[in-house]
Amino acid sequence: MEAKLYEHPAVAECAVVGVPDPVVGEVIKAFVVLKPEYREKISEEEFLKWAREKLGPLKCPRIVEFRSYLPKTPIGKVFRRKLREEELRKLKEKK
């Protein structure tokens, strides 16, 4: 799925994780770092529409969050566990 998201011309870096959802249990969320020339020029809705066309309704992320950077492990890989933990913390704070 991430490989397909990298095909979008605005994507510099991305990661996809499952995040808790009170209604369906878990949904797919994409964290995206935009290339500098696309910042403030593309909306989350536009990105999700493009993703639906490329990935189809089942594999398409339900949520996208644009970020300035993604957390990395000491060896330079995207730290997906940290992204998921951030989402769990947000969910607990809402309660």
mmCIF file of the C-alpha atoms, coordinates in Angstrom:
data_MODEL
# 
_entry.id   MODEL 
# 
loop_
_atom_site.group_PDB 
_atom_site.id 
_atom_site.type_symbol 
_atom_site.label_atom_id 
_atom_site.label_alt_id 
_atom_site.label_comp_id 
_atom_site.label_asym_id 
_atom_site.label_entity_id 
_atom_site.label_seq_id 
_atom_site.pdbx_PDB_ins_code 
_atom_site.Cartn_x 
_atom_site.Cartn_y 
_atom_site.Cartn_z 
_atom_site.occupancy 
_atom_site.B_iso_or_equiv 
_atom_site.pdbx_formal_charge 
_atom_site.auth_seq_id 
_atom_site.auth_comp_id 
_atom_site.auth_asym_id 
_atom_site.auth_atom_id 
_atom_site.pdbx_PDB_model_num 
ATOM 1  C CA . MET A 1 1  ? 0.000   0.000  0.000  1.00 0.00 ? 1  MET A CA 1 
ATOM 2  C CA . GLU A 1 2  ? 2.782   2.445  0.866  1.00 0.00 ? 2  GLU A CA 1 
ATOM 3  C CA . ALA A 1 3  ? 4.467   1.748  -2.462 1.00 0.00 ? 3  ALA A CA 1 
ATOM 4  C CA . LYS A 1 4  ? 1.318   2.927  -4.233 1.00 0.00 ? 4  LYS A CA 1 
ATOM 5  C CA . LEU A 1 5  ? 1.140   6.075  -2.079 1.00 0.00 ? 5  LEU A CA 1 
ATOM 6  C CA . TYR A 1 6  ? 4.727   6.905  -3.063 1.00 0.00 ? 6  TYR A CA 1 
ATOM 7  C CA . GLU A 1 7  ? 3.481   7.148  -6.655 1.00 0.00 ? 7  GLU A CA 1 
ATOM 8  C CA . HIS A 1 8  ? 1.673   10.372 -5.794 1.00 0.00 ? 8  HIS A CA 1 
ATOM 9  C CA . PRO A 1 9  ? 3.885   13.261 -6.961 1.00 0.00 ? 9  PRO A CA 1 
ATOM 10 C CA . ALA A 1 10 ? 3.453   15.150 -3.673 1.00 0.00 ? 10 ALA A CA 1 
ATOM 11 C CA . VAL A 1 11 ? 4.689   12.350 -1.375 1.00 0.00 ? 11 VAL A CA 1 
ATOM 12 C CA . ALA A 1 12 ? 8.228   12.626 -0.030 1.00 0.00 ? 12 ALA A CA 1 
ATOM 13 C CA . GLU A 1 13 ? 7.746   10.018 2.691  1.00 0.00 ? 13 GLU A CA 1 
ATOM 14 C CA . CYS A 1 14 ? 4.853   8.005  4.096  1.00 0.00 ? 14 CYS A CA 1 
ATOM 15 C CA . ALA A 1 15 ? 3.858   5.317  6.562  1.00 0.00 ? 15 ALA A CA 1 
ATOM 16 C CA . VAL A 1 16 ? 0.594   3.428  7.000  1.00 0.00 ? 16 VAL A CA 1 
ATOM 17 C CA . VAL A 1 17 ? -0.645  1.989  10.294 1.00 0.00 ? 17 VAL A CA 1 
ATOM 18 C CA . GLY A 1 18 ? -3.840  0.616  11.743 1.00 0.00 ? 18 GLY A CA 1 
ATOM 19 C CA . VAL A 1 19 ? -5.354  2.935  14.341 1.00 0.00 ? 19 VAL A CA 1 
ATOM 20 C CA . PRO A 1 20 ? -8.176  2.249  16.785 1.00 0.00 ? 20 PRO A CA 1 
ATOM 21 C CA . ASP A 1 21 ? -11.684 3.267  15.775 1.00 0.00 ? 21 ASP A CA 1 
ATOM 22 C CA . PRO A 1 22 ? -14.588 3.154  18.243 1.00 0.00 ? 22 PRO A CA 1 
ATOM 23 C CA . VAL A 1 23 ? -17.077 2.129  15.551 1.00 0.00 ? 23 VAL A CA 1 
ATOM 24 C CA . VAL A 1 24 ? -15.297 -0.483 13.407 1.00 0.00 ? 24 VAL A CA 1 
ATOM 25 C CA . GLY A 1 25 ? -12.411 -1.432 15.691 1.00 0.00 ? 25 GLY A CA 1 
ATOM 26 C CA . GLU A 1 26 ? -9.512  -0.310 13.508 1.00 0.00 ? 26 GLU A CA 1 
ATOM 27 C CA . VAL A 1 27 ? -9.006  1.803  10.388 1.00 0.00 ? 27 VAL A CA 1 
ATOM 28 C CA . ILE A 1 28 ? -6.049  2.472  8.105  1.00 0.00 ? 28 ILE A CA 1 
ATOM 29 C CA . LYS A 1 29 ? -4.296  5.814  8.587  1.00 0.00 ? 29 LYS A CA 1 
ATOM 30 C CA . ALA A 1 30 ? -1.593  7.247  6.337  1.00 0.00 ? 30 ALA A CA 1 
ATOM 31 C CA . PHE A 1 31 ? 1.035   9.626  7.697  1.00 0.00 ? 31 PHE A CA 1 
ATOM 32 C CA . VAL A 1 32 ? 2.480   11.651 4.837  1.00 0.00 ? 32 VAL A CA 1 
ATOM 33 C CA . VAL A 1 33 ? 5.376   14.075 4.530  1.00 0.00 ? 33 VAL A CA 1 
ATOM 34 C CA . LEU A 1 34 ? 4.790   16.272 1.512  1.00 0.00 ? 34 LEU A CA 1 
ATOM 35 C CA . LYS A 1 35 ? 7.496   17.526 -0.808 1.00 0.00 ? 35 LYS A CA 1 
ATOM 36 C CA . PRO A 1 36 ? 8.175   21.231 -0.141 1.00 0.00 ? 36 PRO A CA 1 
ATOM 37 C CA . GLU A 1 37 ? 6.630   22.391 -3.405 1.00 0.00 ? 37 GLU A CA 1 
ATOM 38 C CA . TYR A 1 38 ? 3.297   20.694 -2.498 1.00 0.00 ? 38 TYR A CA 1 
ATOM 39 C CA . ARG A 1 39 ? 2.902   21.924 1.078  1.00 0.00 ? 39 ARG A CA 1 
ATOM 40 C CA . GLU A 1 40 ? -0.280  23.961 1.515  1.00 0.00 ? 40 GLU A CA 1 
ATOM 41 C CA . LYS A 1 41 ? -1.272  23.087 -2.071 1.00 0.00 ? 41 LYS A CA 1 
ATOM 42 C CA . ILE A 1 42 ? -2.967  19.729 -1.577 1.00 0.00 ? 42 ILE A CA 1 
ATOM 43 C CA . SER A 1 43 ? -5.721  18.863 0.892  1.00 0.00 ? 43 SER A CA 1 
ATOM 44 C CA . GLU A 1 44 ? -6.331  15.652 2.789  1.00 0.00 ? 44 GLU A CA 1 
ATOM 45 C CA . GLU A 1 45 ? -9.563  15.189 0.802  1.00 0.00 ? 45 GLU A CA 1 
ATOM 46 C CA . GLU A 1 46 ? -7.740  15.485 -2.534 1.00 0.00 ? 46 GLU A CA 1 
ATOM 47 C CA . PHE A 1 47 ? -5.105  13.003 -1.403 1.00 0.00 ? 47 PHE A CA 1 
ATOM 48 C CA . LEU A 1 48 ? -7.701  10.482 -0.178 1.00 0.00 ? 48 LEU A CA 1 
ATOM 49 C CA . LYS A 1 49 ? -9.659  10.794 -3.433 1.00 0.00 ? 49 LYS A CA 1 
ATOM 50 C CA . TRP A 1 50 ? -6.494  10.002 -5.402 1.00 0.00 ? 50 TRP A CA 1 
ATOM 51 C CA . ALA A 1 51 ? -5.719  7.072  -3.065 1.00 0.00 ? 51 ALA A CA 1 
ATOM 52 C CA . ARG A 1 52 ? -9.239  5.623  -3.494 1.00 0.00 ? 52 ARG A CA 1 
ATOM 53 C CA . GLU A 1 53 ? -8.808  5.663  -7.262 1.00 0.00 ? 53 GLU A CA 1 
ATOM 54 C CA . LYS A 1 54 ? -5.413  3.925  -7.088 1.00 0.00 ? 54 LYS A CA 1 
ATOM 55 C CA . LEU A 1 55 ? -5.989  1.485  -4.214 1.00 0.00 ? 55 LEU A CA 1 
ATOM 56 C CA . GLY A 1 56 ? -9.703  0.799  -4.250 1.00 0.00 ? 56 GLY A CA 1 
ATOM 57 C CA . PRO A 1 57 ? -12.104 1.129  -1.333 1.00 0.00 ? 57 PRO A CA 1 
ATOM 58 C CA . LEU A 1 58 ? -10.784 -1.726 0.816  1.00 0.00 ? 58 LEU A CA 1 
ATOM 59 C CA . LYS A 1 59 ? -7.082  -0.829 0.837  1.00 0.00 ? 59 LYS A CA 1 
ATOM 60 C CA . CYS A 1 60 ? -7.454  2.941  0.820  1.00 0.00 ? 60 CYS A CA 1 
ATOM 61 C CA . PRO A 1 61 ? -6.551  4.748  4.057  1.00 0.00 ? 61 PRO A CA 1 
ATOM 62 C CA . ARG A 1 62 ? -9.595  6.223  5.805  1.00 0.00 ? 62 ARG A CA 1 
ATOM 63 C CA . ILE A 1 63 ? -7.540  9.020  7.364  1.00 0.00 ? 63 ILE A CA 1 
ATOM 64 C CA . VAL A 1 64 ? -4.483  10.941 6.220  1.00 0.00 ? 64 VAL A CA 1 
ATOM 65 C CA . GLU A 1 65 ? -2.325  13.202 8.346  1.00 0.00 ? 65 GLU A CA 1 
ATOM 66 C CA . PHE A 1 66 ? 0.231   15.498 6.772  1.00 0.00 ? 66 PHE A CA 1 
ATOM 67 C CA . ARG A 1 67 ? 3.354   15.934 8.899  1.00 0.00 ? 67 ARG A CA 1 
ATOM 68 C CA . SER A 1 68 ? 6.648   17.753 8.602  1.00 0.00 ? 68 SER A CA 1 
ATOM 69 C CA . TYR A 1 69 ? 8.560   14.572 9.526  1.00 0.00 ? 69 TYR A CA 1 
ATOM 70 C CA . LEU A 1 70 ? 8.042   10.944 10.540 1.00 0.00 ? 70 LEU A CA 1 
ATOM 71 C CA . PRO A 1 71 ? 9.697   9.419  13.618 1.00 0.00 ? 71 PRO A CA 1 
ATOM 72 C CA . LYS A 1 72 ? 12.601  7.119  12.807 1.00 0.00 ? 72 LYS A CA 1 
ATOM 73 C CA . THR A 1 73 ? 14.266  4.161  14.496 1.00 0.00 ? 73 THR A CA 1 
ATOM 74 C CA . PRO A 1 74 ? 18.015  4.348  15.236 1.00 0.00 ? 74 PRO A CA 1 
ATOM 75 C CA . ILE A 1 75 ? 18.706  2.651  11.890 1.00 0.00 ? 75 ILE A CA 1 
ATOM 76 C CA . GLY A 1 76 ? 16.599  5.157  9.946  1.00 0.00 ? 76 GLY A CA 1 
ATOM 77 C CA . LYS A 1 77 ? 13.389  3.227  9.300  1.00 0.00 ? 77 LYS A CA 1 
ATOM 78 C CA . VAL A 1 78 ? 9.989   4.794  9.957  1.00 0.00 ? 78 VAL A CA 1 
ATOM 79 C CA . PHE A 1 79 ? 9.013   4.049  13.561 1.00 0.00 ? 79 PHE A CA 1 
ATOM 80 C CA . ARG A 1 80 ? 5.470   2.772  12.952 1.00 0.00 ? 80 ARG A CA 1 
ATOM 81 C CA . ARG A 1 81 ? 5.006   1.618  16.553 1.00 0.00 ? 81 ARG A CA 1 
ATOM 82 C CA . LYS A 1 82 ? 5.570   5.173  17.744 1.00 0.00 ? 82 LYS A CA 1 
ATOM 83 C CA . LEU A 1 83 ? 2.948   6.482  15.316 1.00 0.00 ? 83 LEU A CA 1 
ATOM 84 C CA . ARG A 1 84 ? 0.446   3.927  16.593 1.00 0.00 ? 84 ARG A CA 1 
ATOM 85 C CA . GLU A 1 85 ? 1.261   4.799  20.221 1.00 0.00 ? 85 GLU A CA 1 
ATOM 86 C CA . GLU A 1 86 ? 0.625   8.479  19.447 1.00 0.00 ? 86 GLU A CA 1 
ATOM 87 C CA . GLU A 1 87 ? -2.807  7.575  18.077 1.00 0.00 ? 87 GLU A CA 1 
ATOM 88 C CA . LEU A 1 88 ? -3.619  5.474  21.160 1.00 0.00 ? 88 LEU A CA 1 
ATOM 89 C CA . ARG A 1 89 ? -2.601  8.400  23.378 1.00 0.00 ? 89 ARG A CA 1 
ATOM 90 C CA . LYS A 1 90 ? -4.856  10.776 21.408 1.00 0.00 ? 90 LYS A CA 1 
ATOM 91 C CA . LEU A 1 91 ? -7.764  8.356  21.809 1.00 0.00 ? 91 LEU A CA 1 
ATOM 92 C CA . LYS A 1 92 ? -7.231  8.134  25.595 1.00 0.00 ? 92 LYS A CA 1 
ATOM 93 C CA . GLU A 1 93 ? -7.070  11.944 25.873 1.00 0.00 ? 93 GLU A CA 1 
ATOM 94 C CA . LYS A 1 94 ? -10.442 12.270 24.120 1.00 0.00 ? 94 LYS A CA 1 
ATOM 95 C CA . LYS A 1 95 ? -12.123 10.085 26.755 1.00 0.00 ? 95 LYS A CA 1 
# 
